[in-house]
Amino acid sequence: MIKAKGIHKSYGSLEVLRGVDLEVRQGEVVSVVGASGAGKTTLLQILGTLSRPNSGTVEIAGQRIDGMSDNALSDFRNRNLGFVFQFHHLLPEFTAFENVCLPGYISHRPRRQVEQRAEELMELLAMSHRINHKPSELSGGEQQRVAIARALINTPSVVLADEPSGNLDSHNRQEIHRLFFELRDKLGQTFVIVTHDEQMASMADRVVQMSDGLIL
């Protein structure tokens, strides 16, 4: 599902990634771990088309993405990738349901199809009873569930998560961890998760350790 080869990324004189090779199989849950500054988030941003490598190749779902135009990348990202961040990035003026629907509307899919899918995901994530609540009316764990539903609305091939449980208490952290694996089993998505959480990392199918811009 993911093939990254020879990925280099620098910011000025700071070399963050120094020739990273990574392959992730379809349906695999991979945790990426390492100390702060190891290059984990930078790698995730490149896999997610949010940043371009200085050199190297990236292939996702059989398509080379490192040479795509900005417009083509935006379209590819919307159709094939889902994102879950430490901070939920929900839009405060919209309800939970509307937040989930937004990427579907942007993809120009039929409105009813998008809303039906959003209803299914909210039910799957045990959030049907909070569908019309604004983010400010939801707990941290509930907000993260909404963010996960939003990430899944376009049925992406790959879900990329950056410290997805970093702001949650221990109960909600365990719930979110369990949820990722349930979703993989039910929906077949591939997950790449950057985390400092040892429990989360240990649950993954495979743990990738990074240090000083390289995979060990």
N, C-alpha and C positions, 0 to 999 in steps of 0.2 A: 504493500500500500504506500509506503514511503521509502524513497531511496535518496539519501543525501551523500554526496561524495566530494571530498576535498574542500570543505566549506571554510573559507577564511573571511573574517570580518574585523575591520579596524575602525576606530574612531580617532582620527588624527594619528598620533604616534602610538596610541594604545591598541595593541592587538588583542582582541577579545576572543576570537575563535582562530585556532592555528592549524586548520586542516582536519576538520571533523568528518568522519564517515559514520553513517547510521542507516540501518534498515529496520523497518517495522512491518510486521506481517499484518494482513487483514484480520480484524477481529482481536488483535492483541492489545493488552493494556500494559503500557510501558511507563515506569516512573523514572524520571531524570533527577538525580540527586547530586549534591556537592555543596561546598562552602559558598558563601556569598562571593560574587565576582568570578565564579568558575566559568561563566558563559552560558548558563542554563536558559535564562530568559531570552538572551540574544538568539540562541539556537531555536527556541520555540517561535520567536517572532519571524525568523527566516522561514521555518517550516510553514508558518501561517501566512506567508506572503505579506506581512506587515513591514518587513525590512528586506533589503536585497543583500546578498553576499557580495563581497569584493571579488571573489572567485569561487569556483566550484559549481556543481550541478545539483539541482533538486527536482525530483520527480515524485508526483503524488497521483495515485490512481491511474498510473500509466501515462501521465502528461508531464512533459518538461515545463516547469514554471519559471525557471530563473531568467529566461529570455523574453518573457511575455511583456507586452506594453502595460502601462498602468491601468487602462480601461479593461483590458483582457484579464488582468490580475484581479481587479475588483469583481468582475463577473464570476471568475473562477472561485474566488473566496466566498462569495455569497452562496454559490450553488454547492460547494464541496466541503467547506470547512465550518466548524462550529467552535466558538470560543467561550471559555468560562474563566473569569479572573478572580483574584482575591477580593477586589472591590467590585460589587455587583454591576455597577454602571447601568442601573435601571433608570429610565427617565421618570422623574418624580411627578410630572403632570399627567402621566398615563396610568391606567389601571394595570394590574398584573397581566390580565388577558391581552390588553393592547400592547404591552411591552413584548410579550411572547410573539404576537402577530407581526411586529414591525419588519423583521428580516424577510418574512414571506411576502409582505406587501411590496417591499423593495425589489424582490425578484420578479414582480409582475405576474405571479401566479393568480388564478381565479380567486377572488376574495372569499367565496364560500369554502373553497378547498382549504385555504389557509386557516380560516376560523375553525373548521371542523378538525383539522390537524392540531390546532392549539387546544381545543377542548379535550382531545384524546390525550395529549401530553400532560395537561393539567390534572387530568384524572389519574394517569399513570404515576405522576409524582405526588399524588395525594394532596392536590392544591385546588380541587374543584370548588371547595367551600370558600376560597379566598379570591376567586376569579375577578371580582369587581373592586377589590381593595387596591388602594394606592400603595406604593413602596413604603411610605412613612407609617403605614398601618400594619406592616408585616414585620415579623421577627427576622433576625439575621439568617437563620436557617431557612425560613420561608422565602426570603429574598433570593437566596442562592438557588433554591429549587426553581424559582421563576427564571433566573438567569440560565439554568440548565435547560429548561424547556425552550427558552429563546434560542439557545445554541443548537437545539435539535429540530427546530421548526422546518427547516428546508431539507431534512433527512441527509445531513452531511456524511461523507465517507469517513472523515476524520474529525475528532473532537480534541482540541488542544486546551489544556487547563493549566493555569499558572497560579500556584498556591491556592487552590479552590476552597480549602477549608481553613485558611490562615487566620480568618477573623471570627471563627466560630468557637463556641464552647465545646467541651469534650463530647457531650451527647450529640449535638448537631454535626460535629466533625465525623463521628462514627457513622451517623446516618448518611451523610454525603458520600463517604467512602464506600459504604455498602451499595448505595444507589448507582455509582458508576459501573459496578460489576453486574448489577441487575440489568442496567440498560444495555451493556455490551451483550449479555446473554439473550435479551429480548429483541434487540434491534440490530445487532451485528456490527456496531460501529467500532472503529479503531480509536483508542485513547492514548494520548501522550500527555503525561502529567508531571509538571515540575513541582516538586514538593520538598519541604524540610521535615515533613512529618514522617517519622520512622515507621509508624503503624501503616500509614497509607502506602509507603514505598514497599513494605514487606508483603502487602496484599497483591501487588502487581504480578503479572505473568513474568516480567523481567525488569530488573533494576539496572539502569545505565548510570554509571558513576562518572562525573566530570570533575576535572581539576585543571586550572590554569589554561582554559581554552581548548582542552583535549578530552576525549573520552578514554578512560583508563581501561 
